[in-house]
């Protein structure tokens, strides 16, 4: 392991910036189902707030920060970068269910494992995550379709049922392992190149940038069935433009958040967020459209030659004709948007944790060598043979979930924690806060991947304490892709090491 550690010193940035899309309130549009019970209330520590007459209390009685304080926190003190901290702070101050106003917007936050489980288990066939008003407005403005993230109701159901057939289950994505391994081979070449350029001949810095390019190349290989060249020495200009557009959306200006939070009437006074938001979307759609069109042209040529078109996701979408061309553009644009920094930040945190815990790095390394052998290029079927690698990912996402919460708009009146939450209320389900509770995860602040190896200790409901991919019908559709990309990379580039006569390690 000392050898591994010597070869690659991956100096990590300790805290990659988050790229969340976060909830905003709206009316629920779908018909209500049965009223959910207040199952969670009453567990030790869970709030119960019945009114004097014995019925649920109204939202007026719910505690929460003052509107002005909240506005200052988010707009003055850059709270959109610290949603996870604010979530924890408010949970400590106001309890496990509290309300917040953001100007005209109203959100009820739920930071209790059982109450989160109750809300999610009660949801209907087409849950609504948040008000996607600003996303919808852009699409109306440019005559674009919505994709899986921004669509609602019947349209979302239709698109989800098409896409889920190809990427929702581990066995569906297992077929992409070969393509992902090719991207990993390119990443390794790139690491060796960067090492050769380094002053000390061995230290690779800015690993987050490297993982960003890996994640983008990996997911694009699956989505567009083509390579983008992110890991080349000279990255193509179109790909650079895309990276800039993505950076604009999430990192530099938290554009998506501000564009959604600033009301339309204020835009003439504060025009920048909306302008940047549109510019960013223009870039994202343009890039996706170029790659979709290229692939579809290839498929069409194949068919014109009388050949049978074979391929992955895009070929399937084109041939099945279940989605329109515009819907294909929109879905691939939104999936690429959702599938790059989520995966790369998780990888950065996983590697950071390994670097900080060399004893865990050793154990993972030994497991990989014992169960798969050294310098083994794994398939998807190999992943279950290294349960510690899977546990590493779960523990990383528990401690550093890319999205600190999940959003839901209630589609019926609900009683949660003793409060009556009317239909159409925006809920923020705070899994960052629940992930750090000792009650849910003993010694919660500690990095202990082995906690995930003992399923006997975790009752099923405990999993609601950490739901980094969300839950249910509206959960992350790219989860299996992300897991495959991360597992295969950790096995080859991580502590297991790779490459003739040496391995790679993180210090
Ligand atoms: C570590 C990586 C990832 C994390 C932590 C993550 C997390 C999430 C979360 C929390 C949600 C919301 C779930 C809910 O509301 O219940 C979500 C939704 C979504 N994710 Fe991911 N994601 C990751 C990777 C990916 C990838 C690789 C893709 C695409 C290939 C992707 C595509 C999507 C899409 C399209 C949605 C919206 C689904 C819908 O509304 O039906 N994600 N993701």
Boltz pocket constraint, residues with backbone or C-beta under 6 A from the ligand:
constraints:
  - pocket:
      binder: B
      contacts: [[A, 129], [A, 148], [A, 149], [A, 160], [A, 219], [A, 334], [A, 335], [A, 336], [A, 338], [A, 339], [A, 340], [A, 342], [A, 343], [A, 346], [A, 401], [A, 402], [A, 403], [A, 405], [A, 406], [A, 407], [A, 467], [A, 468], [A, 469], [A, 470], [A, 471], [A, 472], [A, 473], [A, 474], [A, 475], [A, 476], [A, 477], [A, 478], [A, 479], [A, 481], [A, 482]]
      max_distance: 6.0
